[in-house]
Amino acid sequence: MAVPGQGFEPATGDGPAEPPGGREAELRTAYEGLLQIRRLVNGPAGEAVPAPWEVRQVPRAVALVLEAAGIAPSALDGEGRRTRTGYRVAAGAEPGRAEVTWLGPAGGGAAGAEQERLTACAAVLERLGWVCLLYRGPRRRRFLEVEPPGRPGAPGRQGRQGGQGGPGGRPLSAG
């Protein structure tokens, strides 16, 4: 929702469920703005890589891309309980990274769908130049680590199941 003086705030999966149809125009404007900024500041790379503001605010940029792609965010009620299954974007274990998880209400089946849904999230993000690695973390729950390309120490564009281990988990290709 737009906050005066702050602009559009994408859904991270940690807020209340938005009423259907309430954000489409604002979301479209914010996403088109993201693409326009990329075309203006990225030179020949254009829309293919994140703009500098995205690199400074990775979780916000990732949430905007996922929401604009029509992927549903998770939601919380007033007491902090999950009320809807969807993505949750949070700051990563290291600065300049984001972590995407697939969460839902207790017993709602989110764990069974997480690999498929996180792979779909990665596909959307990779089309816009983000580097995504799918890991298995504590309690064998999967999460997606997202970072901009060319980041020092980054594993490179190895795909969703590459890498050499990571914070809180290990790549799925390792078993």
C-alpha positions as CSV (number, residue, x, y, z in Angstrom):
1,M,0.0,0.0,0.0
2,A,1.3,3.5,-0.7
3,V,2.3,5.4,2.4
4,P,2.5,9.2,1.8
5,G,6.1,10.2,1.2
6,Q,7.3,6.6,0.9
7,G,5.7,5.2,-2.2
8,F,4.4,1.7,-2.9
9,E,5.3,-1.0,-0.4
10,P,5.3,-4.5,-2.0
11,A,3.8,-7.4,0.0
12,T,6.5,-9.4,1.8
13,G,4.2,-12.1,3.2
14,D,4.4,-10.7,6.7
15,G,1.4,-8.4,6.6
16,P,-2.4,-8.8,6.5
17,A,-4.1,-10.2,3.5
18,E,-5.0,-7.4,1.0
19,P,-8.5,-7.3,-0.3
20,P,-8.7,-8.5,-3.9
21,G,-8.3,-5.8,-6.6
22,G,-7.1,-3.2,-4.1
23,R,-3.5,-2.9,-5.3
24,E,-3.4,-3.7,-9.0
25,A,-3.0,-0.1,-10.3
26,E,-0.4,0.8,-7.7
27,L,1.5,-2.5,-8.3
28,R,1.5,-2.0,-12.1
29,T,2.8,1.5,-11.7
30,A,5.5,0.4,-9.3
31,Y,6.6,-2.5,-11.5
32,E,6.7,-0.4,-14.6
33,G,8.7,2.2,-12.7
34,L,11.2,-0.5,-11.8
35,L,11.6,-1.5,-15.4
36,Q,11.9,2.1,-16.5
37,I,14.6,2.8,-14.0
38,R,16.5,-0.3,-15.2
39,R,16.4,1.0,-18.8
40,L,17.6,4.4,-17.8
41,V,20.5,3.5,-15.5
42,N,21.7,0.1,-16.7
43,G,23.0,1.2,-20.1
44,P,23.1,-1.6,-22.6
45,A,22.0,-4.2,-20.0
46,G,18.7,-2.4,-19.7
47,E,16.0,-4.5,-18.0
48,A,18.2,-7.6,-17.8
49,V,19.9,-6.8,-14.5
50,P,18.8,-5.1,-11.2
51,A,19.3,-1.4,-10.9
52,P,21.5,0.1,-8.1
53,W,18.4,1.0,-6.0
54,E,17.3,-2.7,-6.1
55,V,20.8,-3.9,-5.1
56,R,20.5,-1.6,-2.0
57,Q,17.0,-2.9,-1.1
58,V,17.1,-6.5,-2.3
59,P,14.1,-7.8,-0.2
60,R,11.9,-4.9,-1.3
61,A,12.8,-5.3,-5.0
62,V,12.4,-9.1,-4.8
63,A,8.9,-8.7,-3.2
64,L,7.9,-6.3,-5.9
65,V,8.9,-8.6,-8.7
66,L,7.1,-11.6,-7.1
67,E,3.9,-9.7,-6.4
68,A,3.9,-8.2,-10.0
69,A,4.3,-11.7,-11.4
70,G,1.0,-12.6,-9.7
71,I,2.5,-14.9,-7.1
72,A,0.5,-14.7,-3.9
73,P,2.2,-13.5,-0.8
74,S,1.6,-15.3,2.5
75,A,-0.4,-13.3,5.1
76,L,-0.7,-12.9,8.8
77,D,-3.7,-12.2,11.0
78,G,-3.6,-9.6,13.9
79,E,-2.1,-12.2,16.2
80,G,0.7,-13.2,13.9
81,R,-0.8,-16.5,12.6
82,R,-0.4,-17.4,9.0
83,T,-3.8,-17.1,7.2
84,R,-2.7,-17.6,3.6
85,T,-0.2,-19.7,1.8
86,G,2.4,-17.9,-0.3
87,Y,5.8,-16.4,-0.5
88,R,7.6,-14.6,2.3
89,V,10.5,-12.3,1.5
90,A,13.0,-11.3,4.3
91,A,16.5,-10.0,4.5
92,G,19.1,-12.7,3.9
93,A,21.7,-13.9,6.3
94,E,24.2,-11.5,4.7
95,P,23.6,-7.9,3.5
96,G,22.7,-7.7,-0.1
97,R,20.7,-10.9,-0.2
98,A,17.1,-11.8,0.3
99,E,15.5,-15.1,1.5
100,V,12.3,-16.3,0.0
101,T,10.3,-19.0,1.8
102,W,6.9,-20.6,1.0
103,L,4.7,-20.5,4.1
104,G,1.1,-21.0,5.0
105,P,-1.3,-21.8,7.8
106,A,-0.4,-24.8,10.1
107,G,-1.5,-28.0,8.3
108,G,-2.2,-26.2,5.1
109,G,0.2,-28.1,2.9
110,A,2.8,-25.3,2.2
111,A,5.7,-27.6,3.0
112,G,4.6,-30.1,0.4
113,A,4.4,-27.4,-2.3
114,E,7.4,-25.4,-1.4
115,Q,10.0,-26.8,-3.9
116,E,7.6,-26.4,-6.8
117,R,6.5,-22.9,-5.8
118,L,10.0,-21.7,-4.9
119,T,11.3,-23.0,-8.2
120,A,8.5,-20.9,-9.9
121,C,9.6,-17.8,-7.9
122,A,13.2,-18.4,-8.9
123,A,12.2,-18.6,-12.6
124,V,10.5,-15.2,-12.4
125,L,13.4,-13.6,-10.6
126,E,16.1,-15.1,-12.8
127,R,14.3,-13.7,-15.9
128,L,15.0,-10.3,-14.4
129,G,18.7,-10.9,-13.7
130,W,18.6,-12.1,-10.1
131,V,20.8,-15.1,-9.0
132,C,18.7,-17.7,-7.1
133,L,19.8,-20.7,-5.2
134,L,17.4,-23.2,-3.7
135,Y,18.5,-24.5,-0.3
136,R,17.3,-26.9,2.3
137,G,17.6,-25.4,5.8
138,P,16.6,-26.3,9.3
139,R,13.9,-28.9,9.6
140,R,14.5,-29.8,6.0
141,R,12.4,-26.8,4.9
142,R,13.5,-25.2,1.6
143,F,14.3,-21.6,1.0
144,L,15.4,-19.5,-1.9
145,E,18.5,-17.3,-1.5
146,V,18.4,-14.3,-3.9
147,E,21.2,-11.9,-4.7
148,P,22.2,-9.6,-7.6
149,P,24.6,-10.9,-10.2
150,G,28.3,-10.2,-10.0
151,R,28.3,-9.8,-6.2
152,P,31.7,-10.5,-4.7
153,G,31.8,-14.1,-3.4
154,A,28.6,-14.9,-5.3
155,P,28.4,-18.4,-6.7
156,G,27.7,-16.9,-10.1
157,R,24.8,-17.9,-12.3
158,Q,24.8,-21.5,-11.5
159,G,21.1,-21.9,-11.3
160,R,18.6,-22.8,-8.7
161,Q,20.4,-25.8,-7.3
162,G,24.1,-25.0,-7.6
163,G,26.4,-23.4,-5.1
164,Q,28.8,-24.5,-2.4
165,G,26.6,-24.4,0.7
166,G,25.1,-21.5,2.3
167,P,23.8,-19.8,5.4
168,G,21.5,-22.1,7.3
169,G,21.4,-24.8,4.7
170,R,22.9,-26.6,1.8
171,P,22.1,-26.7,-1.9
172,L,19.6,-29.3,-2.8
173,S,22.0,-30.7,-5.3
174,A,24.1,-31.8,-2.4
175,G,21.4,-34.2,-1.3
